[in-house]
């Protein structure tokens, strides 16, 4: 969604309508992305396990989510 908005000259209303979210949500996510890149878009709710406490499946799942978001995986 952020990528779409950027590619379409930051048209927040158009992006919000396309993805059926609020204008404020588009604006907030774009500002987070501009400030911190893909890492700014990660869900920070709840406790994130340190990498050494993650099972192999949890590590692969975290890597997959990050790669889908357009980032690169260097441990979480």
QUIGIDA-V167824 format. One record per pair of residues at least 24 apart in sequence whose ideal C-beta (glycine too) atoms are under 10 Angstrom apart, sorted by the first residue. I is the first residue (numbers start at 1). GAP is how many residues later the second one is. D is the distance in Angstrom with one decimal. If there is no record, write none. Layout:
I;GAP;D + I;GAP;D
This chain:
1;24;8.7 + 1;25;6.8 + 1;28;6.7 + 1;29;8.8 + 1;32;9.7 + 1;40;9.5 + 2;24;8.1 + 2;27;5.5 + 2;28;5.6 + 2;29;9.8 + 2;30;8.5 + 2;31;4.7 + 2;32;8.9 + 2;36;9.0 + 2;38;9.6 + 2;39;6.9 + 2;67;9.3 + 2;68;8.8 + 3;30;8.8 + 3;67;7.3 + 5;24;8.2 + 5;25;5.7 + 5;28;9.1 + 6;24;7.4 + 6;27;8.1 + 6;28;9.0 + 33;36;9.8 + 33;37;9.5 + 37;32;9.8 + 37;33;8.7 + 37;34;7.4 + 38;28;7.2 + 38;29;9.7 + 38;30;10.0 + 38;31;5.0 + 38;32;5.2 + 38;33;3.7 + 38;34;8.5 + 39;27;8.6 + 39;30;8.9 + 39;32;6.7 + 39;37;9.9 + 41;25;10.0 + 41;28;6.1 + 41;29;8.9 + 41;30;8.8 + 42;24;7.6 + 42;27;7.4 + 42;29;8.5 + 42;34;8.8 + 48;28;6.8 + 49;27;8.4 + 50;25;9.4 + 50;26;8.3 + 51;24;5.0 + 51;25;5.6
